[in-house]
Amino acid sequence: MRRLDRLLALALFLGARRRVRASDLADRFSVSLRTVYRDMRALTDAGFPLEGNAGDGYRLHQESYLRPLAFDEEEAELLAVASRAMAASVDGRDREVLARAMAKLDAALRPPVRRRVAQIEARIVVPTFVRASAPNAPMLAAIRERQAASIAYVDPRSGKRTRRTIEPVGLVCRVDAWWIVAFCRMRQGARAFRVDAITEWKSAGAFEPREGFSFDSIIERDRGMAEDLFGY
């Protein structure tokens, strides 16, 4: 990524958030901390209203530039999901271009839409070297809004068809498929369902969070329950 392009992307990325640590900027744009510090000084010297320092993070005033693009909620969510999947399977210049494009997207979003996208992004785990198809809008909405779903499902291993009601809590991308992690009411426990094996999806009403059952806790213990959860 050319330095000028990176500086612009950094400015847009900072303006879309309250405060960002230097280490997070380094990870986002695949550069060293030293490069981040140098870029922050360059933005300050150029007259950008930069606040903060290496110790407590950086931000830009939200009024510093215009946001000419207008994405609705579904457009922004699907772009965020697609970028997560693509980021895991590309490298080099393509990864840099993607980071720059997503920084521009963040800057273009209205605060309520940005918060909605952040909620979805926090519930997506994508390992490296992934090829996958993203889930659809109703699935994303069910995770975000805690909506149960009645699904028709074809087991990828046995081909057996079942219908069950699930309470989806997050998404995981493994190898070449997206999986929805959910509480399965039929099995009374955590299960993961391949998105491309779900042949029907119907809303089944809101559900309340279950004590001791969260996306983070399931992912933390995944290694010990992978056979039950993913069927591997």
C-alpha positions, 0 to 999 in steps of 0.5 A, a space after each residue: 500500500 502506498 504511504 499516501 493511500 495508507 495515511 488516508 485510510 488511517 484517517 478514515 478509520 480513526 474518524 469512524 471510531 472513538 479511540 484506537 490503540 496503535 497496536 490495533 492500527 498496526 494489525 489492521 493495516 499489517 504494518 509495524 508499530 514504528 510505522 504507525 507512530 510515524 504515520 500519526 506524526 505525518 497526519 498531525 504535521 499535515 493539519 489533521 485534528 489528531 488526538 491522543 498518543 501512543 499510550 492511550 490511543 488515537 482518534 480524529 474529530 468526527 467533523 473532520 471530513 464528509 461521508 458522501 456514501 449512504 449504505 443501509 443496514 443490510 448492505 453494510 452488514 453483508 459487506 462486513 461479513 464478506 470482508 472478513 471471509 475475504 481477508 482470511 484468504 487473500 494476502 499481499 496487496 489484496 489484503 492492503 486494498 481490502 483494509 483500505 476499502 473497509 476503512 472507507 466503508 466505516 467512515 461512510 456509515 452513520 453511527 447507528 449502522 456502524 454500531 450494528 455492523 460492529 455487533 455482527 463483526 464481534 460475533 464472527 470468527 474466520 481462521 486463515 486460508 478460508 474459502 466460504 460462502 457467507 450466511 444470508 441476511 435473515 441469519 445475521 438478523 437472527 444472531 443480532 436480534 436474538 431470534 430463534 429459527 425453525 430450520 430444515 437441515 441436511 446432515 453433511 455426514 449422513 444426509 439425514 434430514 431433520 427439522 429443529 428449532 435453534 437459538 443462533 448466537 454466532 458464526 464460525 468459518 471453518 475450512 470451506 464452510 460457514 457454520 451457525 453456532 446455536 443452542 439446539 432445542 432438540 438436542 438441548 445443547 450447543 451445536 453448529 449447523 453448516 449454512 449451505 446445509 440449511 434448506 429452510 429458515 423461518 423465524 421462531 420468535 425471540 429468545 432470552 440469553 441462556 445462563 452459561 451459554 454464550 458464543 464466547 464460552 462455546 468458542 473457548 471450549 471448542 477444542 474439547 467439544 469439536 466432535 459434538 459441536 461440528 461433527 468432525 
